[in-house]
């Protein structure tokens, strides 16, 4: 676990360094973009001094690293006096809720489809499950998200518009379901392949011989044995899940980390943009490291290879 933590911290530090230098080579004067064309040279100089953009690059980077270690990346330009990290953590709640519900829905749908495709219920038509999952995984969220929203929320009106302030839990579930579909497709393919490998395992044959139903054999015996690859794909897909959350939040005008990143980029609110990208990257890396550690704990063969 110590090795995972050190490796994750190093990757986060490299990501933060990349973000720092990338934002400082963007075209345009941040002070001019924030204050507008009517701002005086004195006002622009004052804002550049506040952001320390008038200092040598090495001094700016040293200041940035020090702030990174203390979680103090400065105050928001758009909201003076409000720490950038506070704005990020304030926007993280809605995005975390959206992603968490999507993980639950995606895992449930994906594992169910994997069991259906690997089990005996569909016979020769089992391959259609994998084909359908491949089609969903290859379809961009922007392709089916607006169409599903128009059909279900605007025309049929069986679900509320996710961006409606009064949508409540149903709006969250609908938005999370759209976000969960690509995740479910990836989990379905991985779980079906893992379950196929276990299809003729001795312990499943013994369980079936003892009179257990097909559903009991696959859900209570086969799925727990194939949980390692499923956990791994959940961790590796978190980056795509966060990217999809950004798209959905912008599409449905939902407040969250995605809209905060886009607004900070448009307004060149560098402290907020730096904090948001670093926190997002840290979450993604933490999820991947946790998934790898869980996989190693669940599958002794993986743990043995890592030592």
C-alpha positions in Angstrom: 0.0 0.0 0.0 2.9 2.4 0.7 4.2 1.8 -2.8 0.7 2.6 -4.2 0.6 5.8 -2.2 4.0 7.0 -3.2 3.4 6.3 -6.9 0.0 8.0 -6.8 1.5 11.1 -5.1 4.2 11.3 -7.7 1.7 11.1 -10.6 -0.4 13.9 -9.0 2.7 16.1 -8.6 3.7 15.6 -12.2 0.1 16.3 -13.3 0.1 19.5 -11.2 3.4 20.5 -12.8 2.0 19.9 -16.3 -1.1 22.0 -15.5 1.0 24.8 -14.1 3.1 25.3 -17.2 0.3 24.5 -19.7 -1.9 27.3 -18.3 1.0 29.8 -18.5 1.5 29.3 -22.2 -2.1 30.0 -23.1 -2.4 33.0 -25.4 -3.6 36.3 -24.0 -3.1 38.3 -20.9 -5.2 36.8 -18.0 -5.6 40.2 -16.4 -7.1 41.7 -19.7 -9.4 38.7 -20.1 -10.7 39.0 -16.5 -10.9 42.8 -16.3 -12.0 43.5 -19.8 -10.7 45.9 -22.5 -11.7 48.9 -20.5 -9.4 48.2 -17.6 -6.4 50.5 -17.1 -2.8 49.4 -17.2 -2.6 50.0 -13.5 -5.5 47.6 -12.8 -4.0 44.9 -15.1 -0.6 45.3 -13.4 -2.3 45.0 -10.0 -4.0 41.8 -11.0 -0.9 40.3 -12.5 0.9 41.1 -9.2 -1.8 39.4 -7.3 -1.4 36.3 -9.4 2.4 36.6 -9.2 2.5 36.5 -13.0 5.1 39.4 -13.0 7.6 37.2 -11.2 10.2 34.9 -12.8 8.8 31.5 -13.9 11.0 29.6 -11.4 9.7 31.7 -8.5 6.1 31.2 -9.7 6.6 27.5 -9.8 8.2 27.4 -6.3 5.3 29.3 -5.0 2.9 26.9 -6.7 4.5 23.8 -5.3 4.4 25.4 -1.8 0.7 26.1 -2.2 0.1 22.6 -3.5 1.6 21.1 -0.4 -0.5 23.3 1.9 -3.7 23.1 -0.3 -3.5 26.9 -0.8 -3.5 27.8 -4.5 -4.7 31.3 -3.9 -8.1 33.0 -4.1 -10.5 32.9 -6.9 -10.2 35.8 -9.3 -13.9 35.9 -10.0 -14.8 35.7 -6.3 -12.2 37.7 -4.3 -11.6 36.4 -0.9 -12.8 32.9 -1.7 -10.0 30.2 -1.8 -9.8 28.4 -5.1 -9.7 25.0 -3.3 -12.9 25.9 -1.4 -14.7 26.6 -4.7 -13.5 23.3 -6.0 -14.6 21.2 -3.0 -17.9 23.1 -3.0 -18.5 22.0 -6.6 -17.3 18.5 -6.0 -20.4 17.3 -4.1 -22.9 17.4 -7.1 -20.3 15.8 -9.4 -19.5 13.1 -6.8 -23.2 12.3 -6.4 -23.6 12.1 -10.2 -20.6 9.8 -10.5 -21.4 7.6 -7.5 -25.0 6.9 -8.7 -23.6 6.2 -12.2 -21.1 3.7 -10.8 -23.9 1.9 -8.9 -26.2 1.8 -12.0 -23.4 1.0 -14.4 -22.0 -1.8 -12.2 -25.5 -3.4 -11.7 -26.4 -3.2 -15.4 -22.9 -4.3 -16.6 -22.6 -7.4 -14.3 -26.2 -8.4 -15.1 -25.5 -8.2 -18.8 -22.3 -10.2 -18.3 -24.1 -12.9 -16.5 -26.8 -13.0 -19.1 -24.3 -13.3 -21.9 -22.2 -16.0 -20.2 -25.0 -18.0 -18.7 -27.2 -20.6 -20.4 -30.4 -18.6 -20.7 -29.9 -17.1 -24.2 -28.3 -20.1 -25.9 -26.9 -19.3 -29.3 -28.1 -15.7 -29.0 -25.6 -14.9 -26.2 -23.3 -13.1 -28.6 -25.9 -10.4 -29.1 -25.2 -9.2 -25.6 -21.6 -8.6 -26.4 -22.5 -6.9 -29.7 -25.0 -4.6 -28.0 -22.4 -3.7 -25.3 -19.8 -3.0 -28.0 -22.3 -0.6 -29.8 -23.0 1.3 -26.6 -19.3 1.6 -25.7 -18.5 2.9 -29.2 -21.3 5.5 -29.2 -20.3 9.0 -27.8 -22.3 10.3 -24.9 -23.1 13.5 -26.9 -24.8 11.2 -29.5 -27.4 9.5 -27.3 -27.6 11.9 -24.4 -29.5 14.7 -26.1 -31.7 12.2 -28.0 -32.7 10.3 -24.9 -33.3 13.6 -23.0 -35.5 15.0 -25.8 -37.5 11.7 -26.1 -37.9 10.9 -22.5 -38.0 14.3 -20.8 -39.3 16.7 -23.4 -41.7 14.5 -25.5 -42.9 11.6 -23.4 -42.1 13.4 -20.1 -41.6 10.2 -18.1 -38.6 11.8 -16.4 -37.9 15.4 -15.5 -35.2 17.5 -17.2 -32.0 16.9 -15.3 -31.1 20.6 -15.2 -34.5 21.6 -13.7 -33.9 22.8 -10.1 -37.0 20.9 -9.1 -36.0 17.6 -10.7 -34.7 16.2 -7.4 -33.7 12.6 -7.1 -35.3 11.6 -10.4 -33.3 14.1 -12.3 -30.1 12.8 -10.7 -31.0 9.2 -11.4 -31.8 10.0 -15.1 -28.6 11.9 -15.6 -26.6 9.2 -13.8 -28.2 6.5 -16.0 -27.1 8.3 -19.2 -23.6 8.5 -17.7 -23.7 4.9 -16.6 -24.5 3.4 -20.0 -20.9 3.4 -21.4 -19.6 2.2 -18.1 -22.1 -0.6 -18.1 -21.1 -1.6 -21.6 -17.4 -1.9 -20.6 -18.2 -3.9 -17.5 -20.5 -6.2 -19.4 -17.8 -7.1 -21.9 -15.2 -7.6 -19.1 -17.5 -9.6 -16.8 -18.8 -11.8 -19.7 -15.2 -12.7 -20.7 -14.2 -13.4 -17.1 -17.4 -15.5 -16.5 -16.8 -17.4 -19.8 -13.4 -18.4 -18.4 -15.1 -19.7 -15.3 -17.9 -21.5 -17.2 -16.4 -25.0 -16.8 -14.7 -24.5 -13.4 -15.0 -27.5 -11.1 -16.6 -25.6 -8.3 -19.4 -24.5 -10.6 -20.0 -28.0 -11.8 -20.1 -29.2 -8.2 -22.6 -26.5 -7.2 -24.8 -27.4 -10.1 -24.6 -31.1 -9.3 -25.8 -30.3 -5.8 -29.0 -29.0 -7.2 -28.3 -25.2 -7.2 -30.3 -23.2 -9.8 -28.5 -21.6 -12.7 -29.1 -18.2 -11.2 -27.6 -19.3 -7.8 -24.6 -20.8 -9.5 -23.8 -17.8 -11.5 -24.6 -15.0 -9.0 -23.4 -16.6 -5.8 -20.5 -18.6 -7.1 -19.2 -17.3 -10.4 -19.6 -13.5 -10.0 -17.6 -13.3 -6.7 -14.8 -15.3 -8.4 -14.7 -12.8 -11.3 -14.9 -9.7 -9.2 -11.2 -8.8 -9.6 -11.4 -7.7 -13.3 -14.7 -6.0 -12.7 -13.2 -3.8 -9.9 -10.3 -3.0 -12.1 -12.4 -1.8 -15.0 -14.4 0.3 -12.6 -11.3 2.1 -11.5 -9.9 2.5 -15.0 -13.2 3.9 -16.3 -13.4 6.7 -13.6 -11.5 9.1 -15.9 -14.1 8.6 -18.7 -16.8 8.9 -16.1 -15.5 12.2 -14.9 -15.2 13.4 -18.5 -18.8 12.3 -19.1 -19.9 14.2 -16.0 -18.3 17.4 -17.4 -20.3 16.9 -20.6 -23.6 16.2 -18.9 -23.2 19.1 -16.5 -22.7 21.4 -19.3 -25.4 19.9 -21.4 -28.0 20.0 -18.6 -26.7 23.2 -17.0 -26.2 21.3 -13.7 -23.8 22.8 -11.2 -20.7 20.8 -10.5 -17.0 20.4 -11.1 -17.4 20.2 -14.8 -19.2 23.5 -15.1 -16.7 25.1 -12.7 -13.7 24.0 -14.9 -15.3 25.3 -18.0 -16.2 28.6 -16.4 -12.8 29.0 -14.9 -11.2 28.3 -18.3 -13.3 30.8 -20.1 -12.7 33.5 -17.5 -9.0 32.5 -17.0 -9.5 32.1 -13.3 -6.1 30.4 -13.0 -6.2 29.5 -9.3 -9.6 27.8 -9.6 -8.6 26.1 -12.9 -5.4 24.7 -11.4 -7.1 23.5 -8.3 -10.0 21.9 -10.2 -7.7 20.0 -12.6 -5.4 18.8 -9.9 -8.3 17.6 -7.7 -9.9 15.8 -10.6 -6.6 14.1 -11.5 -6.0 13.2 -7.9 -9.4 11.6 -7.7 -8.9 9.6 -10.9 -5.4 8.4 -9.7 -6.8 7.5 -6.3 -9.6 5.4 -7.8 -7.1 3.6 -10.1 -4.7 2.9 -7.2 -7.6 1.7 -5.0 -8.9 -0.6 -7.7 -5.5 -2.1 -8.3 -5.0 -2.7 -4.6 -8.5 -4.3 -4.3 -7.8 -6.5 -7.3 -4.5 -7.6 -5.7 -6.3 -8.3 -2.4 -9.1 -10.2 -4.1 -6.9 -12.2 -6.5 -3.8 -13.7 -4.8 -2.2 -14.3 -8.2 -2.1 -10.5 -8.9 -0.7 -9.8 -5.5 2.0 -12.4 -6.1 3.0 -10.9 -9.4 3.4 -7.5 -7.8 5.9 -8.7 -5.2 
